[in-house]
């Protein structure tokens, strides 16, 4: 059973993040959720959802929605420095930031640890664990590309949410699942979200 840290930031594309959460929980993973204040704004704008400011209240909302218990899903505030993923002694198996703002990506590239999300990402890099960033921006500036290249050279997976069309998607959900399938593949989490290339 893998333990995955899942970060939500204020970039557009929160449906990718929530679908990733749903699939990780369905696969039996233990998930630690981190979210920024800007992610709350995006949740309201893109999903029509009002997320509470207190981490425990959001945890209760997610547990009820996905039918899991406290042992499988925890939500942490950005200043909870005693959270497990804040230390290299307990980093978990992987981390995904989806969607990832360019600000968060730049902070991670710079080694900042001003909040729990940045510190958790820094821990993943120093412990050589899987860190996946899903940057939702277009077009990329030279600065964005330089930051992504810097991180890629450190072993960070840069996974822009660019869905393919060879599986003939019929809905927005199909496009979301294409990207989430790539995320789960990078984490080594099994799924049946879509038919693989060369199958069928």
C-alpha positions as CSV (number, residue, x, y, z in Angstrom):
1,X,0.0,0.0,0.0
2,X,1.6,3.2,-1.2
3,X,1.6,6.5,0.7
4,X,1.2,9.5,-1.7
5,X,1.3,13.2,-0.9
6,X,-1.1,15.1,-3.2
7,X,-0.9,18.8,-3.6
8,X,-3.5,21.2,-5.0
9,X,-2.4,24.7,-6.0
10,X,-4.2,27.7,-7.7
11,X,-3.6,26.8,-11.3
12,X,-6.6,25.9,-13.5
13,X,-7.2,22.2,-13.8
14,X,-8.4,21.1,-10.4
15,X,-10.6,18.3,-12.0
16,X,-7.3,16.5,-12.7
17,X,-6.3,16.8,-9.0
18,X,-9.6,15.5,-7.7
19,X,-9.7,12.6,-10.2
20,X,-6.2,11.7,-9.1
21,X,-7.3,11.7,-5.5
22,X,-10.3,9.5,-6.3
23,X,-8.2,7.0,-8.2
24,X,-5.4,6.8,-5.6
25,X,-8.0,6.1,-2.9
26,X,-9.8,3.5,-5.0
27,X,-6.4,1.8,-5.5
28,X,-6.0,1.5,-1.8
29,X,-3.3,4.2,-1.4
30,X,-2.9,6.3,1.7
31,X,-3.2,9.9,0.7
32,X,-2.0,13.1,2.4
33,X,-3.6,16.1,0.8
34,X,-2.0,19.6,0.8
35,X,-3.8,22.6,-0.6
36,X,-3.2,26.3,-1.0
37,X,-5.6,29.2,-0.4
38,X,-5.6,29.8,-4.2
39,X,-6.7,26.2,-4.7
40,X,-9.8,27.1,-2.7
41,X,-10.6,29.9,-5.1
42,X,-10.1,27.6,-8.1
43,X,-12.4,25.0,-6.5
44,X,-15.2,27.6,-6.3
45,X,-14.6,28.9,-9.8
46,X,-14.1,25.6,-11.7
47,X,-16.2,23.2,-9.6
48,X,-18.7,25.4,-7.8
49,X,-17.4,24.0,-4.5
50,X,-16.7,25.9,-1.3
51,X,-13.7,24.3,0.4
52,X,-13.4,25.1,4.1
53,X,-10.3,26.9,5.3
54,X,-9.6,24.4,8.1
55,X,-7.8,21.2,6.9
56,X,-9.8,18.9,9.2
57,X,-13.1,20.2,7.8
58,X,-11.9,19.5,4.2
59,X,-10.7,16.1,5.3
60,X,-14.1,15.3,6.6
61,X,-15.7,16.5,3.3
62,X,-13.4,14.3,1.2
63,X,-13.7,11.2,3.4
64,X,-17.5,11.4,3.1
65,X,-17.3,11.9,-0.6
66,X,-15.0,9.0,-1.3
67,X,-16.1,6.7,1.5
68,X,-12.7,6.3,3.2
69,X,-11.6,6.7,6.8
70,X,-9.0,8.8,8.6
71,X,-6.4,6.1,8.3
72,X,-6.5,6.4,4.4
73,X,-7.0,10.1,3.9
74,X,-5.5,13.1,5.8
75,X,-5.5,16.8,4.9
76,X,-2.8,19.1,6.3
77,X,-2.6,22.9,6.6
78,X,0.3,24.7,5.0
79,X,2.0,25.5,8.3
80,X,1.7,22.0,9.9
81,X,5.4,21.4,10.1
82,X,5.0,18.2,12.1
83,X,3.2,16.5,9.2
84,X,5.0,13.3,8.1
85,X,6.0,14.5,4.7
86,X,7.9,17.5,6.2
87,X,10.8,15.2,7.1
88,X,13.1,12.9,5.2
89,X,12.5,10.3,7.9
90,X,8.9,9.8,6.7
91,X,8.5,11.1,3.1
92,X,6.1,8.4,1.8
93,X,6.4,6.8,-1.6
94,X,5.7,9.7,-4.0
95,X,4.2,13.2,-4.4
96,X,2.1,14.8,-7.1
97,X,1.2,18.5,-7.4
98,X,-1.8,18.7,-9.7
99,X,-2.5,21.3,-10.9
100,X,0.8,23.1,-10.2
101,X,1.1,26.8,-10.6
102,X,4.3,28.4,-12.1
103,X,4.8,30.1,-8.7
104,X,4.8,26.8,-6.8
105,X,7.1,25.2,-9.5
106,X,9.5,28.1,-9.2
107,X,9.5,27.9,-5.4
108,X,10.3,24.2,-5.6
109,X,13.0,24.8,-8.2
110,X,14.5,27.4,-5.9
111,X,14.5,25.0,-2.9
112,X,12.1,27.2,-1.0
113,X,10.3,25.7,2.0
114,X,8.0,28.6,3.0
115,X,5.0,26.3,3.4
116,X,4.3,22.6,3.8
117,X,3.8,21.9,0.1
118,X,7.2,23.4,-0.8
119,X,8.9,21.6,2.0
120,X,7.3,18.3,1.1
121,X,8.5,18.7,-2.5
122,X,12.0,19.6,-1.3
123,X,12.0,16.4,0.8
124,X,11.0,14.3,-2.1
125,X,13.9,15.7,-4.2
126,X,16.6,15.2,-1.5
127,X,15.4,11.7,-0.7
128,X,15.3,10.8,-4.4
129,X,11.6,9.9,-4.3
130,X,9.1,10.3,-7.1
131,X,7.9,13.9,-7.5
132,X,5.5,14.7,-10.3
133,X,4.5,18.3,-11.2
134,X,1.6,18.9,-13.5
135,X,2.0,22.5,-14.7
136,X,-1.2,24.0,-16.3
137,X,0.0,27.0,-18.2
138,X,0.2,28.1,-21.8
139,X,2.3,29.2,-23.4
140,X,5.4,28.5,-21.3
141,X,7.9,31.4,-20.9
142,X,11.6,30.9,-21.1
143,X,11.7,31.3,-17.3
144,X,9.0,28.6,-16.9
145,X,11.0,26.3,-19.2
146,X,14.3,27.0,-17.4
147,X,12.7,26.1,-14.0
148,X,11.2,22.9,-15.5
149,X,14.5,21.9,-17.0
150,X,16.3,22.5,-13.7
151,X,13.8,20.2,-11.9
152,X,13.9,17.6,-14.6
153,X,17.6,17.4,-14.3
154,X,17.1,16.6,-10.6
155,X,14.8,13.7,-11.5
156,X,11.4,15.5,-11.1
157,X,8.7,14.4,-13.5
158,X,7.3,17.3,-15.4
159,X,3.9,16.1,-16.7
160,X,1.9,18.8,-18.5
161,X,-1.8,17.8,-18.8
162,X,-1.7,17.3,-22.5
163,X,-4.3,14.6,-23.4
164,X,-3.9,12.4,-26.4
165,X,-6.8,11.7,-28.8
166,X,-5.8,8.3,-30.2
167,X,-8.3,6.6,-27.7
168,X,-11.2,8.6,-29.3
169,X,-12.3,10.5,-26.2
170,X,-16.1,11.0,-26.0
171,X,-16.2,13.4,-23.0
172,X,-14.2,15.8,-20.9
173,X,-13.9,13.0,-18.3
174,X,-12.1,10.9,-20.9
175,X,-9.6,13.7,-21.4
176,X,-9.1,14.1,-17.7
177,X,-8.6,10.3,-17.3
178,X,-5.9,10.3,-20.0
179,X,-3.8,12.7,-17.9
180,X,-4.6,11.0,-14.6
181,X,-3.6,7.6,-16.1
182,X,-0.1,9.1,-16.9
183,X,0.2,10.3,-13.4
184,X,-0.7,6.9,-11.9
185,X,1.7,5.2,-14.3
186,X,4.5,7.4,-13.0
187,X,3.6,6.5,-9.4
188,X,3.4,2.8,-10.2
189,X,-0.3,2.7,-9.1
190,X,-2.4,0.2,-11.2
191,X,-5.5,1.4,-12.9
192,X,-8.0,0.7,-15.7
193,X,-8.7,4.2,-16.8
194,X,-8.1,3.7,-20.5
195,X,-7.1,1.2,-23.0
196,X,-3.3,1.2,-23.6
197,X,-1.6,1.8,-26.9
198,X,-1.5,-1.4,-28.9
199,X,-4.3,-3.1,-26.9
200,X,-7.7,-4.1,-28.4
